[in-house]
Amino acid sequence: MVKRWFFSFVIVACLSACGGSIQDMAILNLEDYKVGEMVLHKPAEIQSIRVTKVLEHNGKKYAVSESINAYDLYAFESGLRTFSYRIPLEGQEAMKGGMNGSAVISPSEFVLFNQSGYFHQYLDGKPNHAQQVPLNEILNHRFTQVSKQSGNLIKTSTGSYQVILNPFDFMNSNGGYDPDFRSWLLEINREQGVGCVADFKAPFDEAFKDSQTVTLTNGVYNPDRDEYWLQFALSDSIYQFKSCQVVQKKLLKSIENHTYLPDLVQKQGRNTRWNPNPKSHKNVHLLYDEKSQHYFRFVQLPQSISEEDILAMDLRETSKIPKDYQLLVYDENWKLLKVFQFSVSGGGSLESVFIDNGLLYLNQFEQESEDEYVLISYDLNKM
């Protein structure tokens, strides 16, 4: 009995001395960590800006604004646009089969991959390389898209290009997602074509077969460890891939239990409408900061609106519903360190999310000028 009592005492003492459980971790207000602003001067012909990363070239830093067929570089110091390139829809520089997924690899390198299997590389605003991989054969003629979130098209340390696919088929009346789909990831080698294809089953069952949110993914590359991690929008699991193989899997901890639910689907004849379930959590961004060696995971929290009300709203109105987010900070081994919370009002959106030199940058949620684009910086290590 004495030994059992002593063992219980040690456990209680350890819980107190070691800081308690994750559930006892304080939720910090992100606004308290705001340290500055950066203004990008918006050219007249630019309708929108979406900054995805910061790149350096010849000792200067540039904010990269990226869309599917174009990218712009803005000088970090002045906020002025210094370079712009748009792939034409027709002509010799155009991409066959349309443009789906793209990535700015360096200030001079822009790569794209589409659902027809075409891979194009542009250097300094000029076509440099084009090839087609047998995507139909690889996927057994199954329809796929190319994932458009940051980190889903990268250049690996070996020089190949890694692509994440999105297998949701909008035209399939029986459900756009096949739970048995396994070819989520492939690598493209310029000399040999397809280097490898993943054989990996996602953690979703038949309940999600008609949810387009379930096939959304976020990827992040850690250059310090040469590690690539992939996370699904509706899962706490995260997977490390190397040469198309899953080499490590982790279940990420959070300050509260996450609930992941299938989309709300309305079918009217041939028309189908998908809404993310307002009661579901959703992973929306994944970043890595080389300075702090921390990962940043953005999670959209459940909304205070019923399923019935959201289905009764116009799709354009649903985008105006206020949204709450948590930012979870992890170390390199995915140990949870801090949790921040912030809100985006009904008229705003979370579109530009990136890290530079230890600072987190988010777009000002409601832009006040048509000529300027404001980014807010946060120092998450500030005491």
N, C-alpha and C positions, 0 to 999 in steps of 0.2 A: 504493500500500500504506500509506503514511504517513497519508493522509487517512482510509482505512478504519479503521485502528487508532485514530486520534484520535476518530472518530465513535463507535466502540464504547466508548471510555473515557468519553465524555460521557454515554452512556446509563447505564453502570454507576454513574457518579458521581451522576447525577440520581436513580436509584433509591434510592441510599443517602441522599442529602440530602433527598429529597422524602418520606421516610418509608416507602418500600417499597410493596408491593402491599396490596390489601384483605385477602388471605389472611394477611398478617402482623399484622393488627389484633388486639389482645388482646380476649378475651371476658371481660367484667366480671361479677362476681357481684352480682346485683341486691340481695341482702340487705345488702351493704356500704353501700348508699345509703339505707337506711331512716332516716327522721328523726322519725317520730311516728305517732300513732294518732288516729283520730276514731271516736267511738261514737255510733251512732244508736239511740235508744230505740224498741224495737219494740212497737207497740200489740198488744193481745191477739188481735185479729181478723186480724192480718196474718200470713200463712203464710210469705211469702218477700219479700226485698228485693233489687232489682237496680238499682243506681244507674248511670245512663247519662251524666249530665252535671251541671253546676252552672249555675244561672241566678241573675241578680241582679234585684231589684225593690225600688225605694225605698231603695236603699243597703244592702240586706241580701242575703246569699247563701243559696241553698237547694240542697240535694242532691235531685235528682229521681230517684225510684224509679218505674220504669215497667213496666207489663205491657200486654197487648193491649187490655184494656178499662178500664184504670184508671191513675191516677198519684197519687203522694203527694209532698208537699214537706216536707223536713226542714230546720229552721233549722241553718245551718252552725255557728253558735257553740254552741248548746245541744244539738243532736242530737234535739230534740223535733219531732214531726210538727205542722205548722201548717196544712196543707190536705190534703184528700183528696177524690177524685171517682171514682166508679165508674159506668160506663154500664150502665143496667139492661138485662136481656135481653129485656124486654117493655115495652110501653107507648109513649107518645109520644116519650120520649127515647131509645128503643132504636134501633139501627142496622139497617136492612134488609139481609138477606143475610148476617148474621153479621159478626164482626170479625176481620180478618186482620193488617193492618199499621197501626201508629200511631206518633205522634211528639208529644212535648211541645215546642211551638215557643217558648213563653214561660210564665211562671208561671200565666198566665190562659188560654192557648190550647192546646187539645188537638185534634189532627186525626187522622182515620182514613180508610183506603181499603180496599176489599175486592175479592175476585175477581169480584163481580157488577157492579163499576164504580161502586159508591156511594162518594161522598166526603162526610164529615160534619165539621163544625167545631163545637167546643164552647168557649164563653167563660165563664170563672168558674163552671164547673160547670153551665152551661145550654146547650141546643142553640141555635146561632146561624145555621147555614147547612147545607143539604143539597142535593146534586145527584147525578145519575147520568150517567156518560159511557158511550158505546156501546162498551164494552170488547170485546164479542163480535164486533162488526163490525171493530174495529181488529185483532183477533187472529185473524180468520177462524174464530171459534167454537172456538178452541183453548183448552184448560184452562190456567189460570195461577194461581199463588198470588201473594201480595205478600211481598216480602222483608222479614224481620223484624229484621235486624241494624241497629244504630245507623247513621245516615247514609243509609239507603235510603228515607226519606221526609223531605224538607226543604222549607222555604220559601225560595225564591230571592230574590235582591236585587231582582227586578222585582215581587215580590209573588205570583207563581204558586207552585204546589206541584209539586215534582218527585217522581215515584214510580218505584222500581225494581221490576221484576216478576221472579218466579221461575217459569219455565215447566216445571218438572218435574211430570209427570203420573203419579201413583202407580198409576193404574188402567190404564195402557197396558202390555199384556203384551209388546209388542215393544220396550220401552225408553221410559223416561219423559222423556228429553231428546232433542229434535230438534236436531242440530247446525246446521241451516239456520235456526233461530229468530233473528229480527233485532230484534224490538220490545222490547228490554230496558228501555227508559226512556220515560216520557211526562211531559208537563207539563200540569197542570190549571189553567185560568183560571176564576175564579168567574163572570165575565161571559160568556165565550165557550165554556166547556167545555174540550175538549182543545186545547191550544195547539200542541203538536208531539208527534211520535212518532219515536223513534230508528230508524234503519235501519243496524244494526250487527251484524256476525257475531262471536261469541265465538271464542277461539282453541282450540277443541276439535273432535275428529273423532269418527268412529263408535265408537271404542274406549270413549268415555265416555257412550254413549247410555243406559246403564242405571245411571248414577251420580248419586244425588241430591245428593251433595256438590258436583258440578261446577257447579250453578246457584246456589250460595250466593255472596253478594257482600258486600263491605264498602265503604261510601262515607264520604267525609270532605269537609267544606267548609272552605276557607281564606278567612275574611272579609277578611284583609289584601290579598289579590290578587283576591278575588271569583272563586275557582277551585273547581270541584267535581271530585273524583277518584274513580274507581271501580276496584275490584280484585276479581278472582274468587278464591275460596278456593284453587283449584288452578292458580295461574299467577303468574309473576313480573312479568307485564306490568301496567301501570296506565294508565288512560285518563282524560284530562280531557274532560269534556262541557260544552258551552255551547249552550243552546237545542236540546237533543237531538242535537247534532252532536259527533262526536269531533274536537277541535281539536288534541289532542296525545297522543302515546303514548310511554311510557318503559318500558324494561326495567330493573327495580330490581336493584341489585347487593346481594349478601349476602356473608357471610364464608365460606360454603361453598356448594357447588352444591346446589340444591333438586331433589328428585325428586317428581313429581306423578303419582299412579297412580289408576286407576279404583277405585270402591268394590268391596267383596266382596259378591256377591249370592247369596242362597240362595232357591230357589223350591221350595215344597212345595204342590202343587195350586194353589189360588187365593191362597195366602199367600206373600208375598215379604218377605224380611228383607234390609235394607241395612246394611252396616258400612263405615265409612271404612277404607281400606286402612292397616294399622298401619305399613307401610313408606313411607308418603307424608308429605310435608310438607303443612301446611295453614295458610293465612292466616286468622286468627280475629278480629282487631280492627285498626282503623285510626283514629288520632286526630291532631288538630292542636293545638298549643299556641301561643296568640297571644303569650305573653310571650317565649318563646325562639325563636318562629317555626320550630319543628321539627315534623316528622311522626314519629309513633310507629307502627311496624308490629309486630304480635305474630304470631309464627309457631309453630305447634305442630310439634314435631320428631317424626321417626319413633320408634315404640315398640319396645322389645325383647321382642316377642312375635311368634310366627309367625302366618301367615294361617290355618293349620289350627287352632291353639289358640284364636284369637279366634272362629272360626266355631263351635267346640265349646262356647263359653261362653254362658250366658244373657245376654240383652241388658242386664239390670240389673247384671250382674257386669262387663260391659265398661266401664261408666262408672266403676268403681272402680280401673281400671288407672292407676298413676302416670303423670303426663304431664310432659314437659320442654318448655320454651318458650324461644325467643329473642325479645328485644325489640330491634328494629333502629331506630336513630334517624337520620333524614335531615334535611338542611336544606331550604329552600323550593324548591330546584331538584332535589331528590331525590338529593343526593350523600350517600353513607353516611358517618356521623360516628362512631357508637359502636354496640357490640353488647353487650347484657346477656343473662344467662341465669338462669333460675330453674326450680324444679320444684314441682309440685303433687302432694301425696301421694294415695294411693288413696282416702282418705275425703273429699277436698276437691274444690273446683271453682273455676274462674275465671269469675265471673259479673258482678262490678261492676268496670268499667275506665273511668276518666275522668281528665281533666286539669283542674287549677285553679291559676292563678297560678304556673305553672312547676313545680308538683308533680304527680307521678303518684300516683294512688290506685288500689289494688287491694283487694278484699275479703280479710279474713283467711281463708285457705283452709279452715280448720276452725274454725267458730264454736263457742264453748264455752258460750254462754248462749242460752236461748230468748227472753230479754227484751231482749237487746242485739245489735246488728249492728256488728261492728268492721271499720273500714277502715284500711289501712296506707298511710302516705304515704312517698314516695321523692323525694329531690332528686337528679336524674340529672346535675346540673351540679356536685355536690359534689366537691371534690378529695380 
